[in-house]
Amino acid sequence: MIEDEELVTLCTAVQGEAQIIKGRLESEGIPVHLSYESAGLLFGATVNGLGEVRVLVPKHLLEEAREILES
């Protein structure tokens, strides 16, 4: 399970892009967790880190995730 694994940041994106990245990786069997400030999502702010979404994957799948996104 993803909660039991060490997660690392694959990339940062805005909410819409992060959801697309998440869907792409999950379709390839890579579990993804999105981490973001709820205030940025609530107010739609994209300044000073608000609105930024960190896309996290298990450490041992980081390289595979990068290869998928690069293809």
Secondary structure as a PSIPRED ss2 file (coil, helix, strand):
# PSIPRED VFORMAT (PSIPRED V4.0)

   1 M C   1.000  0.000  0.000
   2 I H   0.000  1.000  0.000
   3 E H   0.000  1.000  0.000
   4 D H   0.000  1.000  0.000
   5 E C   1.000  0.000  0.000
   6 E C   1.000  0.000  0.000
   7 L E   0.000  0.000  1.000
   8 V E   0.000  0.000  1.000
   9 T E   0.000  0.000  1.000
  10 L E   0.000  0.000  1.000
  11 C E   0.000  0.000  1.000
  12 T E   0.000  0.000  1.000
  13 A E   0.000  0.000  1.000
  14 V E   0.000  0.000  1.000
  15 Q H   0.000  1.000  0.000
  16 G H   0.000  1.000  0.000
  17 E H   0.000  1.000  0.000
  18 A H   0.000  1.000  0.000
  19 Q H   0.000  1.000  0.000
  20 I H   0.000  1.000  0.000
  21 I H   0.000  1.000  0.000
  22 K H   0.000  1.000  0.000
  23 G H   0.000  1.000  0.000
  24 R H   0.000  1.000  0.000
  25 L H   0.000  1.000  0.000
  26 E H   0.000  1.000  0.000
  27 S H   0.000  1.000  0.000
  28 E C   1.000  0.000  0.000
  29 G C   1.000  0.000  0.000
  30 I C   1.000  0.000  0.000
  31 P C   1.000  0.000  0.000
  32 V C   1.000  0.000  0.000
  33 H E   0.000  0.000  1.000
  34 L E   0.000  0.000  1.000
  35 S E   0.000  0.000  1.000
  36 Y E   0.000  0.000  1.000
  37 E C   1.000  0.000  0.000
  38 S H   0.000  1.000  0.000
  39 A H   0.000  1.000  0.000
  40 G H   0.000  1.000  0.000
  41 L H   0.000  1.000  0.000
  42 L H   0.000  1.000  0.000
  43 F H   0.000  1.000  0.000
  44 G C   1.000  0.000  0.000
  45 A C   1.000  0.000  0.000
  46 T C   1.000  0.000  0.000
  47 V C   1.000  0.000  0.000
  48 N C   1.000  0.000  0.000
  49 G C   1.000  0.000  0.000
  50 L C   1.000  0.000  0.000
  51 G C   1.000  0.000  0.000
  52 E E   0.000  0.000  1.000
  53 V E   0.000  0.000  1.000
  54 R E   0.000  0.000  1.000
  55 V E   0.000  0.000  1.000
  56 L E   0.000  0.000  1.000
  57 V E   0.000  0.000  1.000
  58 P E   0.000  0.000  1.000
  59 K H   0.000  1.000  0.000
  60 H H   0.000  1.000  0.000
  61 L H   0.000  1.000  0.000
  62 L H   0.000  1.000  0.000
  63 E H   0.000  1.000  0.000
  64 E H   0.000  1.000  0.000
  65 A H   0.000  1.000  0.000
  66 R H   0.000  1.000  0.000
  67 E H   0.000  1.000  0.000
  68 I H   0.000  1.000  0.000
  69 L H   0.000  1.000  0.000
  70 E H   0.000  1.000  0.000
  71 S C   1.000  0.000  0.000
